[in-house]
Amino acid sequence: MILTVTPNPSLDRTYEVPSLDRGEVIRATGERMDPGGKGVNVSRAVAAAGQRTVAVLPLGGAPGKLVADLLDAQGIEVAPVPVAGATRSNIALAEADGVLTKINAPGPELTGAERELLLETVRLQSRDASWIACCGSLPRGLAHSFYADLVARTHAAGARIALDTSGPALLAALRERPDVVKPNAEELAEAVGRPLATVGDAVKAAEELREKGARAVLASLGADGQLLVSEEGAWFGSARVDAVRSNVGAGDSSLAGFLIAGGHGPEALASAVAHGAAAVQLPGSVMPAPGDLDPAAVTVTADVPADRALKEPVS
């Protein structure tokens, strides 16, 4: 079982519109409603792979109930943490030309008691977990040290933890030695405070995160592929993608693929790459099922192309 923790989940409403015209009444041509949040997406990808997952979520108000109902309909077990504030509702406006405009709400402010209840719920639910994946931004009321505290408690209980966050929350958590951190290229550059222009730059940045405490770094480099850097060495993975339809949730799908395959070594990296490549070829935030994967399109090598320029360099 893979346990996911999403401290700031959301109810995501997407409206398809011909074009976005400020100040005008716009009639949507389509709409959909999805449970949102990076950890939620990891659970959705794990469930799509046919494996058990439990999602720990602070939920409040009518939006929170809808999130729980939507996940239940997808066969995902929810361990709710009741909070007084309403779960945030995010809005995405998808134009006919492919441009996506997102409005993300801040979410509720958690109290000290709600923070402790969240941590205790994770402890209780983690007894049967092979991995705990903690993902996303922190809501108001949780300090940057929240993930660090969660990593420390997880290790004290003998469990393994993967962390997908950024900024001060990521840097604070490194001192507690998370088993895996999963930044994208932009988050990796932010963490080391310098631009990344080549795959080699990304490897050096990942090694710096390891020096600061991360036991392994799984870095998504967008269209350039993915890196895994651990004490055993570094590997580079890439996949052939025929057509990109949507990159929403692709990184979350990659993390799910990595953990499903054990969360260790080049085989897990190959699974991460396969899941990420499949996700970008599916519409919206649809998570890939086993039939969507194409392992033959994936290449993983220990001969990391350090001099290769990134197609999307981060300044």
DAPE-V599218 format. One record per run of one state. SS is the DSSP state (hx for helix, st for strand, lp for the rest). FROM is the first residue (numbers start at 1). LEN is the number of residues. If there is no record, write none. Layout:
SS FROM LEN
SS FROM LEN
//
This chain:
lp 1 1
st 2 5
lp 7 3
st 10 8
lp 18 12
st 30 7
lp 37 1
hx 38 11
lp 49 4
st 53 7
lp 60 1
hx 61 13
lp 74 3
st 77 6
lp 83 5
st 88 8
lp 96 4
st 100 4
lp 104 5
st 109 1
lp 110 2
hx 112 17
lp 129 2
st 131 5
lp 136 4
st 140 1
lp 141 5
hx 146 11
lp 157 4
st 161 4
lp 165 2
hx 167 8
lp 175 5
st 180 2
lp 182 2
st 184 1
hx 185 8
lp 193 3
st 196 3
hx 199 13
lp 212 4
st 216 5
lp 221 1
hx 222 3
lp 225 1
st 226 5
lp 231 2
st 233 7
lp 240 10
hx 250 11
lp 261 4
hx 265 16
lp 281 9
hx 290 3
lp 293 2
hx 295 3
st 298 4
lp 302 7
st 309 6
lp 315 1
//
